[in-house]
Amino acid sequence: MKILREEKGSGVFCRVQAFVFGILLNCSLFLAAGRGPTQILFRIEKCKDKSNPDTCEYYTTWKFDNFCGLKVMPFYSLVMEAHTPPMTCPLKKGRYAVKDAKIESGLVAQFLGRGESSRVLWKYHIVMRENNQPITCINLGFRIVDVRIRH
């Protein structure tokens, strides 16, 4: 994985994969001066029909002034502990990696809206900034579906 903007500041590169069990996360992170992102923004859209982009509408925005502000998220401790070396707050300068961290589907469902139709598509636009400059952008789409396994 290649670190973005390492010569000028912090950088993040992530590969996010969604499976029936949840999300698999692999990331490389370089923190300059131990600050990390100075702003993290989650913009969320809800699409009533996964196959029709015209049904998408703004749902909400979550804004955090620093990475440690994510403590309120249900997956925070899992992500922090998944780093090698482990990350702590306040963040320290250095290189970090996450390899095959699993975020269980139950945690994902907590912030995607339980009980929604399986036709609903949730779109997440995540932007991390350092000193008002973007260091990473992540676009994700999720649907919650019931999976029945026949024995």
N, CA, C and O atoms as a GROMACS GRO file, in nm:
protein
  604
    1MET      N    1   0.083  -0.117   0.000
    1MET     CA    2   0.000   0.000   0.000
    1MET      C    3   0.088   0.124   0.000
    1MET      O    4   0.190   0.129   0.069
    2LYS      N    5   0.049   0.223  -0.076
    2LYS     CA    6   0.126   0.346  -0.086
    2LYS      C    7   0.066   0.453   0.004
    2LYS      O    8  -0.056   0.473   0.004
    3ILE      N    9   0.149   0.519   0.080
    3ILE     CA   10   0.104   0.628   0.167
    3ILE      C   11   0.092   0.754   0.082
    3ILE      O   12   0.181   0.786   0.004
    4LEU      N   13  -0.019   0.827   0.098
    4LEU     CA   14  -0.042   0.950   0.024
    4LEU      C   15   0.017   1.069   0.098
    4LEU      O   16   0.005   1.077   0.220
    5ARG      N   17   0.079   1.160   0.027
    5ARG     CA   18   0.128   1.288   0.080
    5ARG      C   19   0.225   1.274   0.197
    5ARG      O   20   0.230   1.364   0.281
    6GLU      N   21   0.300   1.168   0.205
    6GLU     CA   22   0.389   1.148   0.320
    6GLU      C   23   0.490   1.262   0.335
    6GLU      O   24   0.525   1.298   0.447
    7GLU      N   25   0.536   1.316   0.225
    7GLU     CA   26   0.638   1.420   0.235
    7GLU      C   27   0.584   1.551   0.292
    7GLU      O   28   0.662   1.632   0.340
    8LYS      N   29   0.453   1.574   0.288
    8LYS     CA   30   0.396   1.700   0.334
    8LYS      C   31   0.318   1.688   0.464
    8LYS      O   32   0.286   1.790   0.525
    9GLY      N   33   0.287   1.570   0.508
    9GLY     CA   34   0.206   1.556   0.628
    9GLY      C   35   0.157   1.413   0.643
    9GLY      O   36   0.218   1.319   0.591
   10SER      N   37   0.049   1.398   0.714
   10SER     CA   38  -0.006   1.266   0.739
   10SER      C   39  -0.066   1.210   0.612
   10SER      O   40  -0.103   1.284   0.520
   11GLY      N   41  -0.077   1.078   0.607
   11GLY     CA   42  -0.138   1.012   0.493
   11GLY      C   43  -0.207   0.884   0.535
   11GLY      O   44  -0.165   0.817   0.630
   12VAL      N   45  -0.314   0.850   0.463
   12VAL     CA   46  -0.392   0.731   0.493
   12VAL      C   47  -0.425   0.660   0.364
   12VAL      O   48  -0.463   0.724   0.266
   13PHE      N   49  -0.410   0.529   0.362
   13PHE     CA   50  -0.456   0.449   0.250
   13PHE      C   51  -0.528   0.329   0.308
   13PHE      O   52  -0.472   0.256   0.389
   14CYS      N   53  -0.653   0.308   0.267
   14CYS     CA   54  -0.732   0.197   0.320
   14CYS      C   55  -0.796   0.118   0.208
   14CYS      O   56  -0.831   0.171   0.103
   15ARG      N   57  -0.809  -0.011   0.233
   15ARG     CA   58  -0.888  -0.099   0.148
   15ARG      C   59  -0.998  -0.155   0.236
   15ARG      O   60  -0.972  -0.221   0.336
   16VAL      N   61  -1.123  -0.129   0.197
   16VAL     CA   62  -1.238  -0.171   0.275
   16VAL      C   63  -1.318  -0.268   0.190
   16VAL      O   64  -1.354  -0.236   0.076
   17GLN      N   65  -1.346  -0.386   0.243
   17GLN     CA   66  -1.426  -0.486   0.174
   17GLN      C   67  -1.544  -0.524   0.262
   17GLN      O   68  -1.531  -0.541   0.383
   18ALA      N   69  -1.662  -0.537   0.199
   18ALA     CA   70  -1.782  -0.576   0.273
   18ALA      C   71  -1.816  -0.721   0.242
   18ALA      O   72  -1.813  -0.764   0.126
   19PHE      N   73  -1.848  -0.796   0.346
   19PHE     CA   74  -1.887  -0.936   0.335
   19PHE      C   75  -2.011  -0.959   0.421
   19PHE      O   76  -2.055  -0.868   0.491
   20VAL      N   77  -2.066  -1.079   0.415
   20VAL     CA   78  -2.183  -1.113   0.496
   20VAL      C   79  -2.153  -1.094   0.644
   20VAL      O   80  -2.239  -1.047   0.718
   21PHE      N   81  -2.031  -1.128   0.689
   21PHE     CA   82  -1.998  -1.117   0.832
   21PHE      C   83  -1.975  -0.973   0.876
   21PHE      O   84  -1.976  -0.946   0.996
   22GLY      N   85  -1.956  -0.882   0.782
   22GLY     CA   86  -1.929  -0.743   0.817
   22GLY      C   87  -1.829  -0.681   0.722
   22GLY      O   88  -1.837  -0.701   0.601
   23ILE      N   89  -1.735  -0.606   0.777
   23ILE     CA   90  -1.637  -0.532   0.697
   23ILE      C   91  -1.497  -0.582   0.730
   23ILE      O   92  -1.464  -0.607   0.846
   24LEU      N   93  -1.414  -0.596   0.627
   24LEU     CA   94  -1.274  -0.630   0.643
   24LEU      C   95  -1.193  -0.505   0.607
   24LEU      O   96  -1.210  -0.449   0.499
   25LEU      N   97  -1.106  -0.462   0.698
   25LEU     CA   98  -1.034  -0.336   0.685
   25LEU      C   99  -0.884  -0.361   0.682
   25LEU      O  100  -0.831  -0.430   0.769
   26ASN      N  101  -0.815  -0.304   0.583
   26ASN     CA  102  -0.670  -0.305   0.574
   26ASN      C  103  -0.625  -0.162   0.545
   26ASN      O  104  -0.671  -0.101   0.448
   27CYS      N  105  -0.536  -0.108   0.628
   27CYS     CA  106  -0.494   0.032   0.613
   27CYS      C  107  -0.346   0.049   0.641
   27CYS      O  108  -0.285  -0.027   0.717
   28SER      N  109  -0.290   0.151   0.578
   28SER     CA  110  -0.158   0.202   0.614
   28SER      C  111  -0.178   0.348   0.651
   28SER      O  112  -0.254   0.420   0.587
   29LEU      N  113  -0.108   0.391   0.755
   29LEU     CA  114  -0.127   0.526   0.807
   29LEU      C  115   0.009   0.581   0.847
   29LEU      O  116   0.087   0.515   0.914
   30PHE      N  117   0.035   0.705   0.805
   30PHE     CA  118   0.154   0.775   0.848
   30PHE      C  119   0.110   0.903   0.915
   30PHE      O  120   0.038   0.983   0.855
   31LEU      N  121   0.150   0.924   1.039
   31LEU     CA  122   0.115   1.044   1.113
   31LEU      C  123   0.238   1.134   1.125
   31LEU      O  124   0.340   1.094   1.181
   32ALA      N  125   0.225   1.255   1.073
   32ALA     CA  126   0.331   1.355   1.087
   32ALA      C  127   0.303   1.433   1.213
   32ALA      O  128   0.190   1.475   1.237
   33ALA      N  129   0.402   1.453   1.293
   33ALA     CA  130   0.392   1.534   1.415
   33ALA      C  131   0.289   1.482   1.513
   33ALA      O  132   0.250   1.554   1.605
   34GLY      N  133   0.244   1.359   1.495
   34GLY     CA  134   0.157   1.297   1.592
   34GLY      C  135   0.016   1.351   1.603
   34GLY      O  136  -0.054   1.321   1.700
   35ARG      N  137  -0.025   1.429   1.507
   35ARG     CA  138  -0.159   1.488   1.517
   35ARG      C  139  -0.264   1.400   1.453
   35ARG      O  140  -0.372   1.379   1.510
   36GLY      N  141  -0.235   1.350   1.336
   36GLY     CA  142  -0.336   1.277   1.260
   36GLY      C  143  -0.436   1.373   1.200
   36GLY      O  144  -0.414   1.494   1.199
   37PRO      N  145  -0.546   1.319   1.148
   37PRO     CA  146  -0.645   1.406   1.085
   37PRO      C  147  -0.698   1.511   1.183
   37PRO      O  148  -0.726   1.479   1.299
   38THR      N  149  -0.711   1.636   1.136
   38THR     CA  150  -0.765   1.743   1.219
   38THR      C  151  -0.914   1.760   1.196
   38THR      O  152  -0.979   1.839   1.264
   39GLN      N  153  -0.970   1.686   1.099
   39GLN     CA  154  -1.114   1.684   1.078
   39GLN      C  155  -1.152   1.555   1.006
   39GLN      O  156  -1.086   1.514   0.911
   40ILE      N  157  -1.258   1.493   1.054
   40ILE     CA  158  -1.313   1.374   0.988
   40ILE      C  159  -1.461   1.400   0.968
   40ILE      O  160  -1.533   1.432   1.062
   41LEU      N  161  -1.506   1.386   0.844
   41LEU     CA  162  -1.643   1.417   0.809
   41LEU      C  163  -1.707   1.294   0.743
   41LEU      O  164  -1.655   1.242   0.645
   42PHE      N  165  -1.819   1.249   0.797
   42PHE     CA  166  -1.899   1.142   0.739
   42PHE      C  167  -2.026   1.207   0.684
   42PHE      O  168  -2.107   1.258   0.761
   43ARG      N  169  -2.045   1.206   0.553
   43ARG     CA  170  -2.169   1.255   0.493
   43ARG      C  171  -2.246   1.132   0.447
   43ARG      O  172  -2.194   1.050   0.371
   44ILE      N  173  -2.370   1.119   0.493
   44ILE     CA  174  -2.446   0.997   0.469
   44ILE      C  175  -2.569   1.028   0.386
   44ILE      O  176  -2.643   1.123   0.412
   45GLU      N  177  -2.591   0.945   0.284
   45GLU     CA  178  -2.711   0.953   0.201
   45GLU      C  179  -2.787   0.822   0.212
   45GLU      O  180  -2.728   0.716   0.231
   46LYS      N  181  -2.918   0.831   0.202
   46LYS     CA  182  -3.004   0.714   0.204
   46LYS      C  183  -3.075   0.706   0.069
   46LYS      O  184  -3.144   0.799   0.028
   47CYS      N  185  -3.056   0.593   0.002
   47CYS     CA  186  -3.120   0.571  -0.127
   47CYS      C  187  -3.233   0.469  -0.107
   47CYS      O  188  -3.208   0.357  -0.063
   48LYS      N  189  -3.355   0.508  -0.140
   48LYS     CA  190  -3.470   0.420  -0.116
   48LYS      C  191  -3.468   0.297  -0.204
   48LYS      O  192  -3.525   0.194  -0.169
   49ASP      N  193  -3.403   0.309  -0.319
   49ASP     CA  194  -3.395   0.196  -0.412
   49ASP      C  195  -3.252   0.183  -0.461
   49ASP      O  196  -3.201   0.272  -0.529
   50LYS      N  197  -3.187   0.073  -0.427
   50LYS     CA  198  -3.046   0.053  -0.460
   50LYS      C  199  -3.017   0.064  -0.610
   50LYS      O  200  -2.905   0.097  -0.649
   51SER      N  201  -3.115   0.036  -0.692
   51SER     CA  202  -3.092   0.036  -0.836
   51SER      C  203  -3.128   0.168  -0.903
   51SER      O  204  -3.115   0.182  -1.025
   52ASN      N  205  -3.175   0.267  -0.824
   52ASN     CA  206  -3.214   0.395  -0.881
   52ASN      C  207  -3.147   0.510  -0.806
   52ASN      O  208  -3.193   0.547  -0.698
   53PRO      N  209  -3.039   0.567  -0.861
   53PRO     CA  210  -2.968   0.676  -0.792
   53PRO      C  211  -3.052   0.801  -0.770
   53PRO      O  212  -3.019   0.883  -0.686
   54ASP      N  213  -3.161   0.816  -0.845
   54ASP     CA  214  -3.249   0.932  -0.828
   54ASP      C  215  -3.324   0.928  -0.695
   54ASP      O  216  -3.384   1.028  -0.656
   55THR      N  217  -3.323   0.815  -0.625
   55THR     CA  218  -3.394   0.805  -0.497
   55THR      C  219  -3.305   0.841  -0.378
   55THR      O  220  -3.348   0.832  -0.264
   56CYS      N  221  -3.181   0.881  -0.404
   56CYS     CA  222  -3.088   0.913  -0.296
   56CYS      C  223  -3.115   1.054  -0.242
   56CYS      O  224  -3.141   1.147  -0.318
   57GLU      N  225  -3.109   1.067  -0.110
   57GLU     CA  226  -3.127   1.197  -0.047
   57GLU      C  227  -3.033   1.206   0.074
   57GLU      O  228  -2.993   1.106   0.133
   58TYR      N  229  -3.001   1.330   0.107
   58TYR     CA  230  -2.915   1.356   0.222
   58TYR      C  231  -2.981   1.300   0.347
   58TYR      O  232  -3.101   1.318   0.367
   59TYR      N  233  -2.902   1.232   0.432
   59TYR     CA  234  -2.955   1.174   0.555
   59TYR      C  235  -2.900   1.247   0.678
   59TYR      O  236  -2.977   1.297   0.760
   60THR      N  237  -2.767   1.252   0.692
   60THR     CA  238  -2.705   1.322   0.804
   60THR      C  239  -2.556   1.341   0.780
   60THR      O  240  -2.500   1.286   0.685
   61THR      N  241  -2.494   1.420   0.865
   61THR     CA  242  -2.349   1.440   0.863
   61THR      C  243  -2.295   1.425   1.004
   61THR      O  244  -2.352   1.479   1.100
   62TRP      N  245  -2.186   1.351   1.016
   62TRP     CA  246  -2.115   1.340   1.144
   62TRP      C  247  -1.981   1.408   1.124
   62TRP      O  248  -1.910   1.380   1.028
   63LYS      N  249  -1.947   1.499   1.216
   63LYS     CA  250  -1.821   1.572   1.204
   63LYS      C  251  -1.742   1.556   1.334
   63LYS      O  252  -1.796   1.572   1.444
   64PHE      N  253  -1.614   1.524   1.319
   64PHE     CA  254  -1.524   1.507   1.433
   64PHE      C  255  -1.404   1.597   1.412
   64PHE      O  256  -1.352   1.605   1.301
   65ASP      N  257  -1.360   1.664   1.518
   65ASP     CA  258  -1.248   1.757   1.506
   65ASP      C  259  -1.112   1.690   1.514
   65ASP      O  260  -1.011   1.754   1.488
   66ASN      N  261  -1.108   1.562   1.549
   66ASN     CA  262  -0.982   1.488   1.548
   66ASN      C  263  -1.014   1.338   1.552
   66ASN      O  264  -1.127   1.298   1.579
   67PHE      N  265  -0.914   1.260   1.526
   67PHE     CA  266  -0.932   1.115   1.519
   67PHE      C  267  -0.981   1.058   1.651
   67PHE      O  268  -1.063   0.966   1.653
   68CYS      N  269  -0.931   1.110   1.761
   68CYS     CA  270  -0.969   1.059   1.893
   68CYS      C  271  -1.115   1.090   1.925
   68CYS      O  272  -1.173   1.028   2.014
   69GLY      N  273  -1.175   1.185   1.855
   69GLY     CA  274  -1.315   1.215   1.872
   69GLY      C  275  -1.408   1.104   1.826
   69GLY      O  276  -1.527   1.104   1.856
   70LEU      N  277  -1.353   1.009   1.751
   70LEU     CA  278  -1.433   0.896   1.703
   70LEU      C  279  -1.468   0.796   1.813
   70LEU      O  280  -1.534   0.695   1.787
   71LYS      N  281  -1.426   0.824   1.936
   71LYS     CA  282  -1.452   0.733   2.047
   71LYS      C  283  -1.600   0.699   2.063
   71LYS      O  284  -1.632   0.595   2.119
   72VAL      N  285  -1.688   0.784   2.017
   72VAL     CA  286  -1.831   0.760   2.030
   72VAL      C  287  -1.883   0.655   1.932
   72VAL      O  288  -1.996   0.608   1.946
   73MET      N  289  -1.803   0.618   1.833
   73MET     CA  290  -1.846   0.521   1.733
   73MET      C  291  -1.831   0.379   1.788
   73MET      O  292  -1.736   0.351   1.861
   74PRO      N  293  -1.924   0.288   1.753
   74PRO     CA  294  -1.921   0.154   1.810
   74PRO      C  295  -1.798   0.072   1.768
   74PRO      O  296  -1.762  -0.024   1.836
   75PHE      N  297  -1.734   0.107   1.658
   75PHE     CA  298  -1.620   0.030   1.609
   75PHE      C  299  -1.486   0.090   1.651
   75PHE      O  300  -1.381   0.036   1.614
   76TYR      N  301  -1.486   0.199   1.727
   76TYR     CA  302  -1.364   0.273   1.758
   76TYR      C  303  -1.257   0.187   1.825
   76TYR      O  304  -1.144   0.182   1.777
   77SER      N  305  -1.291   0.119   1.934
   77SER     CA  306  -1.190   0.042   2.006
   77SER      C  307  -1.134  -0.070   1.920
   77SER      O  308  -1.015  -0.100   1.927
   78LEU      N  309  -1.218  -0.132   1.840
   78LEU     CA  310  -1.172  -0.239   1.751
   78LEU      C  311  -1.067  -0.187   1.653
   78LEU      O  312  -0.964  -0.250   1.632
   79VAL      N  313  -1.094  -0.072   1.593
   79VAL     CA  314  -1.001  -0.014   1.496
   79VAL      C  315  -0.872   0.030   1.563
   79VAL      O  316  -0.763   0.006   1.510
   80MET      N  317  -0.881   0.094   1.679
   80MET     CA  318  -0.761   0.139   1.750
   80MET      C  319  -0.672   0.022   1.789
   80MET      O  320  -0.550   0.028   1.775
   81GLU      N  321  -0.733  -0.086   1.839
   81GLU     CA  322  -0.657  -0.204   1.881
   81GLU      C  323  -0.601  -0.283   1.764
   81GLU      O  324  -0.506  -0.360   1.780
   82ALA      N  325  -0.660  -0.267   1.645
   82ALA     CA  326  -0.616  -0.342   1.528
   82ALA      C  327  -0.487  -0.287   1.468
   82ALA      O  328  -0.425  -0.354   1.385
   83HIS      N  329  -0.445  -0.168   1.507
   83HIS     CA  330  -0.324  -0.107   1.452
   83HIS      C  331  -0.198  -0.174   1.509
   83HIS      O  332  -0.195  -0.217   1.624
   84THR      N  333  -0.097  -0.181   1.425
   84THR     CA  334   0.035  -0.226   1.467
   84THR      C  335   0.132  -0.114   1.434
   84THR      O  336   0.147  -0.080   1.316
   85PRO      N  337   0.199  -0.056   1.532
   85PRO     CA  338   0.179  -0.076   1.676
   85PRO      C  339   0.043  -0.020   1.716
   85PRO      O  340  -0.016   0.059   1.642
   86PRO      N  341  -0.008  -0.060   1.834
   86PRO     CA  342  -0.140  -0.013   1.877
   86PRO      C  343  -0.143   0.140   1.887
   86PRO      O  344  -0.046   0.202   1.930
   87MET      N  345  -0.257   0.200   1.847
   87MET     CA  346  -0.272   0.345   1.855
   87MET      C  347  -0.336   0.381   1.989
   87MET      O  348  -0.420   0.308   2.041
   88THR      N  349  -0.296   0.494   2.042
   88THR     CA  350  -0.355   0.547   2.164
   88THR      C  351  -0.380   0.696   2.144
   88THR      O  352  -0.323   0.758   2.055
   89CYS      N  353  -0.465   0.750   2.227
   89CYS     CA  354  -0.490   0.895   2.221
   89CYS      C  355  -0.422   0.960   2.339
   89CYS      O  356  -0.430   0.908   2.450
   90PRO      N  357  -0.354   1.073   2.321
   90PRO     CA  358  -0.337   1.140   2.192
   90PRO      C  359  -0.248   1.059   2.098
   90PRO      O  360  -0.164   0.980   2.141
   91LEU      N  361  -0.268   1.081   1.968
   91LEU     CA  362  -0.192   1.007   1.867
   91LEU      C  363  -0.046   1.047   1.870
   91LEU      O  364  -0.010   1.160   1.902
   92LYS      N  365   0.039   0.950   1.835
   92LYS     CA  366   0.183   0.974   1.830
   92LYS      C  367   0.231   0.964   1.686
   92LYS      O  368   0.177   0.886   1.606
   93LYS      N  369   0.333   1.041   1.653
   93LYS     CA  370   0.392   1.038   1.520
   93LYS      C  371   0.441   0.898   1.488
   93LYS      O  372   0.492   0.828   1.576
   94GLY      N  373   0.426   0.855   1.362
   94GLY     CA  374   0.479   0.726   1.321
   94GLY      C  375   0.396   0.659   1.214
   94GLY      O  376   0.298   0.714   1.163
   95ARG      N  377   0.438   0.538   1.181
   95ARG     CA  378   0.369   0.455   1.082
   95ARG      C  379   0.286   0.350   1.155
   95ARG      O  380   0.330   0.290   1.252
   96TYR      N  381   0.164   0.331   1.105
   96TYR     CA  382   0.073   0.232   1.162
   96TYR      C  383   0.013   0.150   1.049
   96TYR      O  384   0.004   0.195   0.935
   97ALA      N  385  -0.028   0.030   1.082
   97ALA     CA  386  -0.090  -0.057   0.983
   97ALA      C  387  -0.206  -0.133   1.048
   97ALA      O  388  -0.201  -0.166   1.166
   98VAL      N  389  -0.308  -0.160   0.968
   98VAL     CA  390  -0.419  -0.244   1.009
   98VAL      C  391  -0.424  -0.357   0.908
   98VAL      O  392  -0.429  -0.333   0.787
   99LYS      N  393  -0.424  -0.480   0.956
   99LYS     CA  394  -0.427  -0.595   0.866
   99LYS      C  395  -0.545  -0.685   0.903
   99LYS      O  396  -0.552  -0.739   1.013
  100ASP      N  397  -0.637  -0.699   0.808
  100ASP     CA  398  -0.751  -0.789   0.820
  100ASP      C  399  -0.833  -0.767   0.948
  100ASP      O  400  -0.872  -0.864   1.014
  101ALA      N  401  -0.860  -0.642   0.982
  101ALA     CA  402  -0.946  -0.613   1.097
  101ALA      C  403  -1.091  -0.635   1.054
  101ALA      O  404  -1.134  -0.587   0.949
  102LYS      N  405  -1.165  -0.708   1.135
  102LYS     CA  406  -1.304  -0.738   1.104
  102LYS      C  407  -1.397  -0.655   1.191
  102LYS      O  408  -1.385  -0.655   1.314
  103ILE      N  409  -1.488  -0.585   1.125
  103ILE     CA  410  -1.594  -0.514   1.196
  103ILE      C  411  -1.721  -0.594   1.172
  103ILE      O  412  -1.770  -0.601   1.059
  104GLU      N  413  -1.773  -0.655   1.276
  104GLU     CA  414  -1.886  -0.747   1.265
  104GLU      C  415  -2.011  -0.676   1.210
  104GLU      O  416  -2.030  -0.557   1.231
  105SER      N  417  -2.094  -0.752   1.140
  105SER     CA  418  -2.214  -0.695   1.079
  105SER      C  419  -2.306  -0.631   1.181
  105SER      O  420  -2.375  -0.534   1.148
  106GLY      N  421  -2.311  -0.682   1.305
  106GLY     CA  422  -2.395  -0.622   1.409
  106GLY      C  423  -2.353  -0.479   1.440
  106GLY      O  424  -2.438  -0.393   1.461
  107LEU      N  425  -2.222  -0.454   1.443
  107LEU     CA  426  -2.172  -0.317   1.465
  107LEU      C  427  -2.205  -0.227   1.347
  107LEU      O  428  -2.241  -0.111   1.364
  108VAL      N  429  -2.192  -0.284   1.226
  108VAL     CA  430  -2.224  -0.207   1.106
  108VAL      C  431  -2.371  -0.168   1.107
  108VAL      O  432  -2.406  -0.054   1.075
  109ALA      N  433  -2.458  -0.262   1.143
  109ALA     CA  434  -2.602  -0.236   1.144
  109ALA      C  435  -2.641  -0.128   1.244
  109ALA      O  436  -2.741  -0.059   1.224
  110GLN      N  437  -2.563  -0.110   1.351
  110GLN     CA  438  -2.595  -0.009   1.451
  110GLN      C  439  -2.601   0.132   1.392
  110GLN      O  440  -2.681   0.215   1.436
  111PHE      N  441  -2.517   0.159   1.294
  111PHE     CA  442  -2.519   0.293   1.238
  111PHE      C  443  -2.564   0.296   1.092
  111PHE      O  444  -2.543   0.395   1.022
  112LEU      N  445  -2.626   0.187   1.046
  112LEU     CA  446  -2.684   0.185   0.911
  112LEU      C  447  -2.836   0.178   0.913
  112LEU      O  448  -2.898   0.183   0.807
  113GLY      N  449  -2.896   0.167   1.028
  113GLY     CA  450  -3.042   0.166   1.035
  113GLY      C  451  -3.102   0.028   1.028
  113GLY      O  452  -3.125  -0.025   0.919
  114ARG      N  453  -3.128  -0.031   1.142
  114ARG     CA  454  -3.192  -0.162   1.148
  114ARG      C  455  -3.336  -0.152   1.100
  114ARG      O  456  -3.400  -0.047   1.112
  115GLY      N  457  -3.386  -0.260   1.048
  115GLY     CA  458  -3.526  -0.267   1.009
  115GLY      C  459  -3.557  -0.200   0.876
  115GLY      O  460  -3.674  -0.193   0.837
  116GLU      N  461  -3.457  -0.150   0.808
  116GLU     CA  462  -3.480  -0.088   0.678
  116GLU      C  463  -3.499  -0.198   0.573
  116GLU      O  464  -3.453  -0.310   0.590
  117SER      N  465  -3.565  -0.163   0.466
  117SER     CA  466  -3.584  -0.255   0.355
  117SER      C  467  -3.448  -0.293   0.297
  117SER      O  468  -3.355  -0.213   0.298
  118SER      N  469  -3.437  -0.415   0.246
  118SER     CA  470  -3.311  -0.458   0.185
  118SER      C  471  -3.285  -0.384   0.054
  118SER      O  472  -3.176  -0.395  -0.003
  119ARG      N  473  -3.384  -0.308   0.005
  119ARG     CA  474  -3.364  -0.228  -0.116
  119ARG      C  475  -3.292  -0.097  -0.084
  119ARG      O  476  -3.239  -0.032  -0.175
  120VAL      N  477  -3.289  -0.058   0.044
  120VAL     CA  478  -3.224   0.068   0.084
  120VAL      C  479  -3.072   0.054   0.071
  120VAL      O  480  -3.013  -0.044   0.114
  121LEU      N  481  -3.012   0.155   0.010
  121LEU     CA  482  -2.867   0.163  -0.003
  121LEU      C  483  -2.821   0.284   0.078
  121LEU      O  484  -2.871   0.395   0.060
  122TRP      N  485  -2.726   0.261   0.168
  122TRP     CA  486  -2.666   0.369   0.247
  122TRP      C  487  -2.534   0.405   0.182
  122TRP      O  488  -2.449   0.318   0.160
  123LYS      N  489  -2.514   0.534   0.152
  123LYS     CA  490  -2.389   0.581   0.093
  123LYS      C  491  -2.315   0.665   0.196
  123LYS      O  492  -2.372   0.758   0.253
  124TYR      N  493  -2.190   0.631   0.219
  124TYR     CA  494  -2.104   0.704   0.312
  124TYR      C  495  -1.991   0.770   0.233
  124TYR      O  496  -1.920   0.703   0.158
  125HIS      N  497  -1.976   0.900   0.251
  125HIS     CA  498  -1.866   0.976   0.193
  125HIS      C  499  -1.783   1.023   0.312
  125HIS      O  500  -1.827   1.109   0.388
  126ILE      N  501  -1.663   0.968   0.326
  126ILE     CA  502  -1.579   0.999   0.442
  126ILE      C  503  -1.457   1.076   0.393
  126ILE      O  504  -1.385   1.031   0.304
  127VAL      N  505  -1.435   1.193   0.452
  127VAL     CA  506  -1.320   1.276   0.417
  127VAL      C  507  -1.241   1.305   0.544
  127VAL      O  508  -1.296   1.350   0.644
  128MET      N  509  -1.111   1.278   0.538
  128MET     CA  510  -1.021   1.313   0.649
  128MET      C  511  -0.930   1.425   0.600
  128MET      O  512  -0.872   1.418   0.492
  129ARG      N  513  -0.919   1.528   0.684
  129ARG     CA  514  -0.838   1.644   0.649
  129ARG      C  515  -0.733   1.669   0.756
  129ARG      O  516  -0.753   1.638   0.874
  130GLU      N  517  -0.621   1.724   0.711
  130GLU     CA  518  -0.518   1.773   0.802
  130GLU      C  519  -0.488   1.916   0.760
  130GLU      O  520  -0.448   1.941   0.646
  131ASN      N  521  -0.508   2.010   0.852
  131ASN     CA  522  -0.487   2.152   0.822
  131ASN      C  523  -0.563   2.194   0.696
  131ASN      O  524  -0.509   2.261   0.609
  132ASN      N  525  -0.688   2.154   0.689
  132ASN     CA  526  -0.781   2.188   0.581
  132ASN      C  527  -0.746   2.127   0.445
  132ASN      O  528  -0.808   2.161   0.345
  133GLN      N  529  -0.647   2.036   0.440
  133GLN     CA  530  -0.612   1.967   0.317
  133GLN      C  531  -0.658   1.822   0.326
  133GLN      O  532  -0.628   1.755   0.425
  134PRO      N  533  -0.730   1.771   0.225
  134PRO     CA  534  -0.772   1.630   0.232
  134PRO      C  535  -0.652   1.536   0.230
  134PRO      O  536  -0.561   1.551   0.149
  135ILE      N  537  -0.653   1.438   0.322
  135ILE     CA  538  -0.548   1.336   0.320
  135ILE      C  539  -0.604   1.201   0.278
  135ILE      O  540  -0.529   1.112   0.239
  136THR      N  541  -0.738   1.185   0.286
  136THR     CA  542  -0.799   1.064   0.231
  136THR      C  543  -0.948   1.087   0.211
  136THR      O  544  -1.010   1.164   0.284
  137CYS      N  545  -1.003   1.019   0.112
  137CYS     CA  546  -1.147   1.020   0.085
  137CYS      C  547  -1.190   0.875   0.065
  137CYS      O  548  -1.126   0.800  -0.009
  138ILE      N  549  -1.297   0.837   0.130
  138ILE     CA  550  -1.347   0.700   0.119
  138ILE      C  551  -1.495   0.708   0.087
  138ILE      O  552  -1.570   0.776   0.156
  139ASN      N  553  -1.536   0.638  -0.017
  139ASN     CA  554  -1.677   0.628  -0.053
  139ASN      C  555  -1.721   0.484  -0.038
  139ASN      O  556  -1.662   0.393  -0.097
  140LEU      N  557  -1.825   0.463   0.042
  140LEU     CA  558  -1.874   0.329   0.069
  140LEU      C  559  -2.024   0.322   0.044
  140LEU      O  560  -2.094   0.422   0.060
  141GLY      N  561  -2.072   0.207   0.005
  141GLY     CA  562  -2.215   0.184  -0.007
  141GLY      C  563  -2.249   0.054   0.064
  141GLY      O  564  -2.177  -0.046   0.050
  142PHE      N  565  -2.359   0.054   0.141
  142PHE     CA  566  -2.399  -0.064   0.218
  142PHE      C  567  -2.548  -0.088   0.204
  142PHE      O  568  -2.627   0.006   0.191
  143ARG      N  569  -2.584  -0.215   0.207
  143ARG     CA  570  -2.723  -0.256   0.222
  143ARG      C  571  -2.727  -0.359   0.333
  143ARG      O  572  -2.633  -0.437   0.349
  144ILE      N  573  -2.834  -0.360   0.409
  144ILE     CA  574  -2.852  -0.462   0.510
  144ILE      C  575  -2.952  -0.563   0.454
  144ILE      O  576  -3.066  -0.528   0.424
  145VAL      N  577  -2.908  -0.686   0.442
  145VAL     CA  578  -2.996  -0.790   0.388
  145VAL      C  579  -2.997  -0.908   0.483
  145VAL      O  580  -2.899  -0.935   0.553
  146ASP      N  581  -3.108  -0.978   0.485
  146ASP     CA  582  -3.118  -1.102   0.562
  146ASP      C  583  -3.061  -1.214   0.477
  146ASP      O  584  -3.097  -1.228   0.360
  147VAL      N  585  -2.975  -1.292   0.535
  147VAL     CA  586  -2.917  -1.407   0.465
  147VAL      C  587  -2.969  -1.533   0.532
  147VAL      O  588  -2.951  -1.554   0.652
  148ARG      N  589  -3.033  -1.615   0.455
  148ARG     CA  590  -3.086  -1.742   0.508
  148ARG      C  591  -3.000  -1.855   0.455
  148ARG      O  592  -2.973  -1.865   0.336
  149ILE      N  593  -2.959  -1.939   0.546
  149ILE     CA  594  -2.875  -2.053   0.509
  149ILE      C  595  -2.958  -2.179   0.527
  149ILE      O  596  -3.011  -2.205   0.635
  150ARG      N  597  -2.970  -2.256   0.422
  150ARG     CA  598  -3.044  -2.383   0.429
  150ARG      C  599  -2.951  -2.494   0.472
  150ARG      O  600  -2.837  -2.504   0.426
  151HIS      N  601  -3.001  -2.576   0.558
  151HIS     CA  602  -2.922  -2.691   0.602
  151HIS      C  603  -2.972  -2.817   0.538
  151HIS      O  604  -2.918  -2.925   0.563
   0.00000   0.00000   0.00000
